[in-house]
Amino acid sequence: MTRHAVVTALTLYGAGTLTAAQAASRAGVTEERFATLRERFGVRPSEPDVPAAGHRPASAD
């Protein structure tokens, strides 16, 4: 576990790019340790940019 790896993993997790398991692996820590780090630094995943079910994006003809 290096500081850079942990910061990168927390950032990617917070942006919703990685799952908690993927971020823990990237950081080189267990999922339990990653959960502790998330709590310590107040990192939560962002809401994904996915349209709600039933909604379609506008398109031009």
N, CA, C and O atoms as a Tripos MOL2 file, in Angstrom:
@<TRIPOS>MOLECULE
protein
  244   243    61     0     0
PROTEIN
NO_CHARGES

@<TRIPOS>ATOM
      1 N           0.8510   -1.1770    0.0000 N.3       1 MET1
      2 CA          0.0000    0.0000    0.0000 C.3       1 MET1
      3 C           0.8900    1.2310    0.0000 C.2       1 MET1
      4 O           1.6670    1.4590    0.9270 O.2       1 MET1
      5 N           0.7590    2.0230   -1.0640 N.am      2 THR2
      6 CA          1.4580    3.2990   -1.0970 C.3       2 THR2
      7 C           0.4190    4.4140   -0.9950 C.2       2 THR2
      8 O          -0.7500    4.2340   -1.3350 O.2       2 THR2
      9 N           0.8650    5.5330   -0.5310 N.am      3 ARG3
     10 CA         -0.0450    6.6730   -0.3770 C.3       3 ARG3
     11 C          -0.6920    7.0370   -1.7100 C.2       3 ARG3
     12 O          -1.8930    7.2970   -1.7730 O.2       3 ARG3
     13 N           0.1100    7.0540   -2.7740 N.am      4 HIS4
     14 CA         -0.4050    7.4080   -4.0920 C.3       4 HIS4
     15 C          -1.4840    6.4190   -4.5370 C.2       4 HIS4
     16 O          -2.5150    6.8290   -5.0700 O.2       4 HIS4
     17 N          -1.2560    5.1390   -4.3260 N.am      5 ALA5
     18 CA         -2.2280    4.1180   -4.7270 C.3       5 ALA5
     19 C          -3.5390    4.2850   -3.9620 C.2       5 ALA5
     20 O          -4.6180    4.1380   -4.5350 O.2       5 ALA5
     21 N          -3.4460    4.5890   -2.6860 N.am      6 VAL6
     22 CA         -4.6530    4.7700   -1.8680 C.3       6 VAL6
     23 C          -5.4170    6.0120   -2.3100 C.2       6 VAL6
     24 O          -6.6380    5.9690   -2.4600 O.2       6 VAL6
     25 N          -4.7150    7.1070   -2.5180 N.am      7 VAL7
     26 CA         -5.3680    8.3510   -2.9460 C.3       7 VAL7
     27 C          -6.0380    8.1520   -4.3030 C.2       7 VAL7
     28 O          -7.1670    8.5950   -4.5110 O.2       7 VAL7
     29 N          -5.3450    7.4890   -5.2210 N.am      8 THR8
     30 CA         -5.9100    7.2270   -6.5420 C.3       8 THR8
     31 C          -7.1620    6.3680   -6.4280 C.2       8 THR8
     32 O          -8.1840    6.6670   -7.0460 O.2       8 THR8
     33 N          -7.0830    5.3030   -5.6400 N.am      9 ALA9
     34 CA         -8.2260    4.4030   -5.4710 C.3       9 ALA9
     35 C          -9.4060    5.1280   -4.8350 C.2       9 ALA9
     36 O         -10.5430    4.9480   -5.2720 O.2       9 ALA9
     37 N          -9.1600    5.9380   -3.8200 N.am     10 LEU10
     38 CA        -10.2430    6.6910   -3.1830 C.3      10 LEU10
     39 C         -10.8820    7.6640   -4.1670 C.2      10 LEU10
     40 O         -12.1020    7.8250   -4.1800 O.2      10 LEU10
     41 N         -10.0650    8.3070   -4.9840 N.am     11 THR11
     42 CA        -10.5710    9.2590   -5.9700 C.3      11 THR11
     43 C         -11.4360    8.5520   -7.0080 C.2      11 THR11
     44 O         -12.5280    9.0170   -7.3330 O.2      11 THR11
     45 N         -10.9490    7.4360   -7.5230 N.am     12 LEU12
     46 CA        -11.7040    6.7030   -8.5330 C.3      12 LEU12
     47 C         -12.9810    6.1050   -7.9530 C.2      12 LEU12
     48 O         -14.0120    6.0670   -8.6250 O.2      12 LEU12
     49 N         -12.9190    5.6460   -6.7310 N.am     13 TYR13
     50 CA        -14.1180    5.1300   -6.0620 C.3      13 TYR13
     51 C         -15.1260    6.2600   -5.8560 C.2      13 TYR13
     52 O         -16.3130    6.0980   -6.1390 O.2      13 TYR13
     53 N         -14.6530    7.3950   -5.3690 N.am     14 GLY14
     54 CA        -15.5320    8.5380   -5.1260 C.3      14 GLY14
     55 C         -16.1960    9.0440   -6.3960 C.2      14 GLY14
     56 O         -17.3160    9.5520   -6.3560 O.2      14 GLY14
     57 N         -15.5050    8.9070   -7.5260 N.am     15 ALA15
     58 CA        -16.0640    9.3410   -8.8020 C.3      15 ALA15
     59 C         -17.0120    8.3120   -9.3950 C.2      15 ALA15
     60 O         -17.6860    8.5790  -10.3900 O.2      15 ALA15
     61 N         -17.0640    7.1270   -8.7770 N.am     16 GLY16
     62 CA        -17.9360    6.0790   -9.2920 C.3      16 GLY16
     63 C         -17.3070    5.2590  -10.4070 C.2      16 GLY16
     64 O         -17.9890    4.4670  -11.0580 O.2      16 GLY16
     65 N         -16.0170    5.4420  -10.6290 N.am     17 THR17
     66 CA        -15.3150    4.7160  -11.6870 C.3      17 THR17
     67 C         -15.0140    3.2840  -11.2810 C.2      17 THR17
     68 O         -15.0640    2.3760  -12.1110 O.2      17 THR17
     69 N         -14.6990    3.0760   -9.9980 N.am     18 LEU18
     70 CA        -14.3870    1.7470   -9.4820 C.3      18 LEU18
     71 C         -15.3680    1.3520   -8.3870 C.2      18 LEU18
     72 O         -15.8950    2.2020   -7.6700 O.2      18 LEU18
     73 N         -15.6010    0.0620   -8.2720 N.am     19 THR19
     74 CA        -16.3630   -0.4520   -7.1310 C.3      19 THR19
     75 C         -15.4330   -0.4580   -5.9270 C.2      19 THR19
     76 O         -14.2270   -0.2520   -6.0640 O.2      19 THR19
     77 N         -15.9860   -0.6900   -4.7690 N.am     20 ALA20
     78 CA        -15.1650   -0.7540   -3.5580 C.3      20 ALA20
     79 C         -14.1400   -1.8820   -3.6690 C.2      20 ALA20
     80 O         -12.9860   -1.7110   -3.2760 O.2      20 ALA20
     81 N         -14.5510   -3.0240   -4.1970 N.am     21 ALA21
     82 CA        -13.6300   -4.1560   -4.3330 C.3      21 ALA21
     83 C         -12.5000   -3.8370   -5.3110 C.2      21 ALA21
     84 O         -11.3390   -4.1580   -5.0530 O.2      21 ALA21
     85 N         -12.8430   -3.2090   -6.4290 N.am     22 GLN22
     86 CA        -11.8240   -2.8380   -7.4090 C.3      22 GLN22
     87 C         -10.8610   -1.8020   -6.8290 C.2      22 GLN22
     88 O          -9.6500   -1.8910   -7.0300 O.2      22 GLN22
     89 N         -11.3990   -0.8340   -6.1190 N.am     23 ALA23
     90 CA        -10.5610    0.2140   -5.5350 C.3      23 ALA23
     91 C          -9.6340   -0.3630   -4.4670 C.2      23 ALA23
     92 O          -8.4670    0.0200   -4.3810 O.2      23 ALA23
     93 N         -10.1540   -1.2820   -3.6540 N.am     24 ALA24
     94 CA         -9.3120   -1.9130   -2.6310 C.3      24 ALA24
     95 C          -8.1570   -2.6540   -3.2820 C.2      24 ALA24
     96 O          -7.0180   -2.5720   -2.8220 O.2      24 ALA24
     97 N          -8.4530   -3.3720   -4.3490 N.am     25 SER25
     98 CA         -7.4100   -4.1020   -5.0640 C.3      25 SER25
     99 C          -6.3710   -3.1480   -5.6290 C.2      25 SER25
    100 O          -5.1710   -3.4010   -5.5220 O.2      25 SER25
    101 N          -6.8220   -2.0550   -6.2300 N.am     26 ARG26
    102 CA         -5.9000   -1.0630   -6.8010 C.3      26 ARG26
    103 C          -5.0350   -0.4310   -5.7130 C.2      26 ARG26
    104 O          -3.8630   -0.1330   -5.9400 O.2      26 ARG26
    105 N          -5.6210   -0.2280   -4.5250 N.am     27 ALA27
    106 CA         -4.8770    0.3710   -3.4170 C.3      27 ALA27
    107 C          -3.9410   -0.6250   -2.7410 C.2      27 ALA27
    108 O          -3.0350   -0.2390   -2.0020 O.2      27 ALA27
    109 N          -4.1710   -1.9120   -3.0020 N.am     28 GLY28
    110 CA         -3.3310   -2.9330   -2.3850 C.3      28 GLY28
    111 C          -3.7050   -3.2260   -0.9500 C.2      28 GLY28
    112 O          -2.8520   -3.5860   -0.1380 O.2      28 GLY28
    113 N          -4.9940   -3.0690   -0.6330 N.am     29 VAL29
    114 CA         -5.4770   -3.3290    0.7240 C.3      29 VAL29
    115 C          -6.6860   -4.2440    0.6560 C.2      29 VAL29
    116 O          -7.2500   -4.4570   -0.4170 O.2      29 VAL29
    117 N          -7.0860   -4.7830    1.8010 N.am     30 THR30
    118 CA         -8.2890   -5.5990    1.8560 C.3      30 THR30
    119 C          -9.5110   -4.6880    1.7270 C.2      30 THR30
    120 O          -9.4210   -3.4740    1.9100 O.2      30 THR30
    121 N         -10.6360   -5.2900    1.4130 N.am     31 GLU31
    122 CA        -11.8750   -4.5100    1.3310 C.3      31 GLU31
    123 C         -12.2210   -3.8990    2.6830 C.2      31 GLU31
    124 O         -12.7470   -2.7880    2.7490 O.2      31 GLU31
    125 N         -11.9280   -4.6210    3.7580 N.am     32 GLU32
    126 CA        -12.1990   -4.1030    5.1080 C.3      32 GLU32
    127 C         -11.3480   -2.8630    5.3860 C.2      32 GLU32
    128 O         -11.8410   -1.8670    5.9140 O.2      32 GLU32
    129 N         -10.0690   -2.9350    5.0250 N.am     33 ARG33
    130 CA         -9.1680   -1.7930    5.2340 C.3      33 ARG33
    131 C          -9.6090   -0.6210    4.3650 C.2      33 ARG33
    132 O          -9.5540    0.5280    4.8040 O.2      33 ARG33
    133 N         -10.0450   -0.8970    3.1390 N.am     34 PHE34
    134 CA        -10.4930    0.1680    2.2600 C.3      34 PHE34
    135 C         -11.7390    0.8490    2.8290 C.2      34 PHE34
    136 O         -11.8850    2.0680    2.7330 O.2      34 PHE34
    137 N         -12.6310    0.0620    3.4200 N.am     35 ALA35
    138 CA        -13.8190    0.6330    4.0580 C.3      35 ALA35
    139 C         -13.4150    1.5750    5.1850 C.2      35 ALA35
    140 O         -14.0030    2.6430    5.3530 O.2      35 ALA35
    141 N         -12.4090    1.1730    5.9540 N.am     36 THR36
    142 CA        -11.9080    2.0240    7.0380 C.3      36 THR36
    143 C         -11.3330    3.3190    6.4770 C.2      36 THR36
    144 O         -11.5790    4.3930    7.0260 O.2      36 THR36
    145 N         -10.5750    3.2300    5.3960 N.am     37 LEU37
    146 CA         -9.9900    4.4160    4.7700 C.3      37 LEU37
    147 C         -11.0740    5.3310    4.2110 C.2      37 LEU37
    148 O         -10.9730    6.5530    4.3190 O.2      37 LEU37
    149 N         -12.1100    4.7430    3.6140 N.am     38 ARG38
    150 CA        -13.2270    5.5500    3.0970 C.3      38 ARG38
    151 C         -13.8790    6.3400    4.2230 C.2      38 ARG38
    152 O         -14.1470    7.5330    4.0840 O.2      38 ARG38
    153 N         -14.1290    5.6700    5.3320 N.am     39 GLU39
    154 CA        -14.7410    6.3510    6.4780 C.3      39 GLU39
    155 C         -13.8230    7.4460    7.0120 C.2      39 GLU39
    156 O         -14.2650    8.5580    7.2990 O.2      39 GLU39
    157 N         -12.5590    7.1200    7.1380 N.am     40 ARG40
    158 CA        -11.5870    8.0720    7.6880 C.3      40 ARG40
    159 C         -11.5110    9.3550    6.8660 C.2      40 ARG40
    160 O         -11.4030   10.4510    7.4160 O.2      40 ARG40
    161 N         -11.5680    9.2050    5.5310 N.am     41 PHE41
    162 CA        -11.4390   10.3630    4.6560 C.3      41 PHE41
    163 C         -12.7860   10.8710    4.1330 C.2      41 PHE41
    164 O         -12.8290   11.8130    3.3410 O.2      41 PHE41
    165 N         -13.8750   10.2530    4.5730 N.am     42 GLY42
    166 CA        -15.2010   10.7200    4.1980 C.3      42 GLY42
    167 C         -15.5180   10.5790    2.7240 C.2      42 GLY42
    168 O         -16.1890   11.4360    2.1480 O.2      42 GLY42
    169 N         -15.0450    9.5110    2.1070 N.am     43 VAL43
    170 CA        -15.2670    9.3080    0.6760 C.3      43 VAL43
    171 C         -16.4800    8.4150    0.4680 C.2      43 VAL43
    172 O         -16.5810    7.3260    1.0330 O.2      43 VAL43
    173 N         -17.3950    8.9050   -0.3540 N.am     44 ARG44
    174 CA        -18.5920    8.1430   -0.7220 C.3      44 ARG44
    175 C         -18.6570    8.1160   -2.2390 C.2      44 ARG44
    176 O         -18.1940    9.0490   -2.8960 O.2      44 ARG44
    177 N         -19.2240    7.0610   -2.7980 N.am     45 PRO45
    178 CA        -19.3260    7.0280   -4.2620 C.3      45 PRO45
    179 C         -20.3300    8.0620   -4.7510 C.2      45 PRO45
    180 O         -21.3440    8.3140   -4.1000 O.2      45 PRO45
    181 N         -20.0420    8.6470   -5.8880 N.am     46 SER46
    182 CA        -20.9870    9.6060   -6.4580 C.3      46 SER46
    183 C         -22.1120    8.8470   -7.1340 C.2      46 SER46
    184 O         -21.9920    7.6550   -7.4150 O.2      46 SER46
    185 N         -23.1950    9.5390   -7.3890 N.am     47 GLU47
    186 CA        -24.3190    8.9330   -8.0970 C.3      47 GLU47
    187 C         -23.9030    8.7460   -9.5520 C.2      47 GLU47
    188 O         -23.3120    9.6490  -10.1430 O.2      47 GLU47
    189 N         -24.1990    7.6050  -10.1300 N.am     48 PRO48
    190 CA        -23.8240    7.3890  -11.5330 C.3      48 PRO48
    191 C         -24.6240    8.2860  -12.4600 C.2      48 PRO48
    192 O         -25.7670    8.6400  -12.1680 O.2      48 PRO48
    193 N         -24.0200    8.6480  -13.5680 N.am     49 ASP49
    194 CA        -24.6750    9.4670  -14.5900 C.3      49 ASP49
    195 C         -25.4330    8.5680  -15.5490 C.2      49 ASP49
    196 O         -25.1050    8.4820  -16.7320 O.2      49 ASP49
    197 N         -26.4440    7.9040  -15.0260 N.am     50 VAL50
    198 CA        -27.2440    6.9840  -15.8320 C.3      50 VAL50
    199 C         -28.6730    7.4860  -15.8230 C.2      50 VAL50
    200 O         -29.2210    7.7850  -14.7620 O.2      50 VAL50
    201 N         -29.2840    7.5820  -17.0020 N.am     51 PRO51
    202 CA        -30.6790    8.0430  -17.0250 C.3      51 PRO51
    203 C         -31.5790    7.0970  -16.2370 C.2      51 PRO51
    204 O         -31.3390    5.8900  -16.1950 O.2      51 PRO51
    205 N         -32.5990    7.6440  -15.6230 N.am     52 ALA52
    206 CA        -33.5560    6.8350  -14.8750 C.3      52 ALA52
    207 C         -34.2720    5.8820  -15.8250 C.2      52 ALA52
    208 O         -34.4140    6.1660  -17.0150 O.2      52 ALA52
    209 N         -34.7150    4.7690  -15.2970 N.am     53 ALA53
    210 CA        -35.4100    3.7770  -16.1120 C.3      53 ALA53
    211 C         -36.6180    4.4140  -16.8010 C.2      53 ALA53
    212 O         -37.3670    5.1720  -16.1850 O.2      53 ALA53
    213 N         -36.7930    4.1050  -18.0570 N.am     54 GLY54
    214 CA        -37.9330    4.6530  -18.7920 C.3      54 GLY54
    215 C         -37.6550    5.9610  -19.4890 C.2      54 GLY54
    216 O         -38.4520    6.3930  -20.3210 O.2      54 GLY54
    217 N         -36.5610    6.5960  -19.1790 N.am     55 HIS55
    218 CA        -36.2170    7.8600  -19.8260 C.3      55 HIS55
    219 C         -35.2310    7.6010  -20.9460 C.2      55 HIS55
    220 O         -34.3130    6.7900  -20.8190 O.2      55 HIS55
    221 N         -35.4370    8.2960  -22.0280 N.am     56 ARG56
    222 CA        -34.5380    8.1540  -23.1510 C.3      56 ARG56
    223 C         -33.8590    9.4880  -23.4120 C.2      56 ARG56
    224 O         -34.4900   10.5400  -23.3070 O.2      56 ARG56
    225 N         -32.5780    9.4500  -23.7510 N.am     57 PRO57
    226 CA        -31.9120   10.7100  -24.0940 C.3      57 PRO57
    227 C         -32.4740   11.2850  -25.3970 C.2      57 PRO57
    228 O         -32.8930   10.5410  -26.2840 O.2      57 PRO57
    229 N         -32.4780   12.5810  -25.4990 N.am     58 ALA58
    230 CA        -32.9640   13.2280  -26.7240 C.3      58 ALA58
    231 C         -31.9980   12.9400  -27.8520 C.2      58 ALA58
    232 O         -30.7920   12.8110  -27.6430 O.2      58 ALA58
    233 N         -32.5490   12.8420  -29.0550 N.am     59 SER59
    234 CA        -31.6860   12.6440  -30.2250 C.3      59 SER59
    235 C         -32.1800   13.5420  -31.3530 C.2      59 SER59
    236 O         -33.3680   13.8450  -31.4600 O.2      59 SER59
    237 N         -31.2510   13.9490  -32.1730 N.am     60 ALA60
    238 CA        -31.5800   14.7980  -33.3040 C.3      60 ALA60
    239 C         -31.7400   13.9370  -34.5610 C.2      60 ALA60
    240 O         -31.0540   12.9290  -34.7270 O.2      60 ALA60
    241 N         -32.6280   14.3390  -35.4120 N.am     61 ASP61
    242 CA        -32.8250   13.6020  -36.6730 C.3      61 ASP61
    243 C         -31.8520   14.0550  -37.7130 C.2      61 ASP61
    244 O         -31.8680   13.5480  -38.8350 O.2      61 ASP61
@<TRIPOS>BOND
     1     1     2 1
     2     2     3 1
     3     3     4 2
     4     3     5 am
     5     5     6 1
     6     6     7 1
     7     7     8 2
     8     7     9 am
     9     9    10 1
    10    10    11 1
    11    11    12 2
    12    11    13 am
    13    13    14 1
    14    14    15 1
    15    15    16 2
    16    15    17 am
    17    17    18 1
    18    18    19 1
    19    19    20 2
    20    19    21 am
    21    21    22 1
    22    22    23 1
    23    23    24 2
    24    23    25 am
    25    25    26 1
    26    26    27 1
    27    27    28 2
    28    27    29 am
    29    29    30 1
    30    30    31 1
    31    31    32 2
    32    31    33 am
    33    33    34 1
    34    34    35 1
    35    35    36 2
    36    35    37 am
    37    37    38 1
    38    38    39 1
    39    39    40 2
    40    39    41 am
    41    41    42 1
    42    42    43 1
    43    43    44 2
    44    43    45 am
    45    45    46 1
    46    46    47 1
    47    47    48 2
    48    47    49 am
    49    49    50 1
    50    50    51 1
    51    51    52 2
    52    51    53 am
    53    53    54 1
    54    54    55 1
    55    55    56 2
    56    55    57 am
    57    57    58 1
    58    58    59 1
    59    59    60 2
    60    59    61 am
    61    61    62 1
    62    62    63 1
    63    63    64 2
    64    63    65 am
    65    65    66 1
    66    66    67 1
    67    67    68 2
    68    67    69 am
    69    69    70 1
    70    70    71 1
    71    71    72 2
    72    71    73 am
    73    73    74 1
    74    74    75 1
    75    75    76 2
    76    75    77 am
    77    77    78 1
    78    78    79 1
    79    79    80 2
    80    79    81 am
    81    81    82 1
    82    82    83 1
    83    83    84 2
    84    83    85 am
    85    85    86 1
    86    86    87 1
    87    87    88 2
    88    87    89 am
    89    89    90 1
    90    90    91 1
    91    91    92 2
    92    91    93 am
    93    93    94 1
    94    94    95 1
    95    95    96 2
    96    95    97 am
    97    97    98 1
    98    98    99 1
    99    99   100 2
   100    99   101 am
   101   101   102 1
   102   102   103 1
   103   103   104 2
   104   103   105 am
   105   105   106 1
   106   106   107 1
   107   107   108 2
   108   107   109 am
   109   109   110 1
   110   110   111 1
   111   111   112 2
   112   111   113 am
   113   113   114 1
   114   114   115 1
   115   115   116 2
   116   115   117 am
   117   117   118 1
   118   118   119 1
   119   119   120 2
   120   119   121 am
   121   121   122 1
   122   122   123 1
   123   123   124 2
   124   123   125 am
   125   125   126 1
   126   126   127 1
   127   127   128 2
   128   127   129 am
   129   129   130 1
   130   130   131 1
   131   131   132 2
   132   131   133 am
   133   133   134 1
   134   134   135 1
   135   135   136 2
   136   135   137 am
   137   137   138 1
   138   138   139 1
   139   139   140 2
   140   139   141 am
   141   141   142 1
   142   142   143 1
   143   143   144 2
   144   143   145 am
   145   145   146 1
   146   146   147 1
   147   147   148 2
   148   147   149 am
   149   149   150 1
   150   150   151 1
   151   151   152 2
   152   151   153 am
   153   153   154 1
   154   154   155 1
   155   155   156 2
   156   155   157 am
   157   157   158 1
   158   158   159 1
   159   159   160 2
   160   159   161 am
   161   161   162 1
   162   162   163 1
   163   163   164 2
   164   163   165 am
   165   165   166 1
   166   166   167 1
   167   167   168 2
   168   167   169 am
   169   169   170 1
   170   170   171 1
   171   171   172 2
   172   171   173 am
   173   173   174 1
   174   174   175 1
   175   175   176 2
   176   175   177 am
   177   177   178 1
   178   178   179 1
   179   179   180 2
   180   179   181 am
   181   181   182 1
   182   182   183 1
   183   183   184 2
   184   183   185 am
   185   185   186 1
   186   186   187 1
   187   187   188 2
   188   187   189 am
   189   189   190 1
   190   190   191 1
   191   191   192 2
   192   191   193 am
   193   193   194 1
   194   194   195 1
   195   195   196 2
   196   195   197 am
   197   197   198 1
   198   198   199 1
   199   199   200 2
   200   199   201 am
   201   201   202 1
   202   202   203 1
   203   203   204 2
   204   203   205 am
   205   205   206 1
   206   206   207 1
   207   207   208 2
   208   207   209 am
   209   209   210 1
   210   210   211 1
   211   211   212 2
   212   211   213 am
   213   213   214 1
   214   214   215 1
   215   215   216 2
   216   215   217 am
   217   217   218 1
   218   218   219 1
   219   219   220 2
   220   219   221 am
   221   221   222 1
   222   222   223 1
   223   223   224 2
   224   223   225 am
   225   225   226 1
   226   226   227 1
   227   227   228 2
   228   227   229 am
   229   229   230 1
   230   230   231 1
   231   231   232 2
   232   231   233 am
   233   233   234 1
   234   234   235 1
   235   235   236 2
   236   235   237 am
   237   237   238 1
   238   238   239 1
   239   239   240 2
   240   239   241 am
   241   241   242 1
   242   242   243 1
   243   243   244 2
@<TRIPOS>SUBSTRUCTURE
     1 MET1         2 RESIDUE 1 A MET
     2 THR2         6 RESIDUE 1 A THR
     3 ARG3        10 RESIDUE 1 A ARG
     4 HIS4        14 RESIDUE 1 A HIS
     5 ALA5        18 RESIDUE 1 A ALA
     6 VAL6        22 RESIDUE 1 A VAL
     7 VAL7        26 RESIDUE 1 A VAL
     8 THR8        30 RESIDUE 1 A THR
     9 ALA9        34 RESIDUE 1 A ALA
    10 LEU10       38 RESIDUE 1 A LEU
    11 THR11       42 RESIDUE 1 A THR
    12 LEU12       46 RESIDUE 1 A LEU
    13 TYR13       50 RESIDUE 1 A TYR
    14 GLY14       54 RESIDUE 1 A GLY
    15 ALA15       58 RESIDUE 1 A ALA
    16 GLY16       62 RESIDUE 1 A GLY
    17 THR17       66 RESIDUE 1 A THR
    18 LEU18       70 RESIDUE 1 A LEU
    19 THR19       74 RESIDUE 1 A THR
    20 ALA20       78 RESIDUE 1 A ALA
    21 ALA21       82 RESIDUE 1 A ALA
    22 GLN22       86 RESIDUE 1 A GLN
    23 ALA23       90 RESIDUE 1 A ALA
    24 ALA24       94 RESIDUE 1 A ALA
    25 SER25       98 RESIDUE 1 A SER
    26 ARG26      102 RESIDUE 1 A ARG
    27 ALA27      106 RESIDUE 1 A ALA
    28 GLY28      110 RESIDUE 1 A GLY
    29 VAL29      114 RESIDUE 1 A VAL
    30 THR30      118 RESIDUE 1 A THR
    31 GLU31      122 RESIDUE 1 A GLU
    32 GLU32      126 RESIDUE 1 A GLU
    33 ARG33      130 RESIDUE 1 A ARG
    34 PHE34      134 RESIDUE 1 A PHE
    35 ALA35      138 RESIDUE 1 A ALA
    36 THR36      142 RESIDUE 1 A THR
    37 LEU37      146 RESIDUE 1 A LEU
    38 ARG38      150 RESIDUE 1 A ARG
    39 GLU39      154 RESIDUE 1 A GLU
    40 ARG40      158 RESIDUE 1 A ARG
    41 PHE41      162 RESIDUE 1 A PHE
    42 GLY42      166 RESIDUE 1 A GLY
    43 VAL43      170 RESIDUE 1 A VAL
    44 ARG44      174 RESIDUE 1 A ARG
    45 PRO45      178 RESIDUE 1 A PRO
    46 SER46      182 RESIDUE 1 A SER
    47 GLU47      186 RESIDUE 1 A GLU
    48 PRO48      190 RESIDUE 1 A PRO
    49 ASP49      194 RESIDUE 1 A ASP
    50 VAL50      198 RESIDUE 1 A VAL
    51 PRO51      202 RESIDUE 1 A PRO
    52 ALA52      206 RESIDUE 1 A ALA
    53 ALA53      210 RESIDUE 1 A ALA
    54 GLY54      214 RESIDUE 1 A GLY
    55 HIS55      218 RESIDUE 1 A HIS
    56 ARG56      222 RESIDUE 1 A ARG
    57 PRO57      226 RESIDUE 1 A PRO
    58 ALA58      230 RESIDUE 1 A ALA
    59 SER59      234 RESIDUE 1 A SER
    60 ALA60      238 RESIDUE 1 A ALA
    61 ASP61      242 RESIDUE 1 A ASP
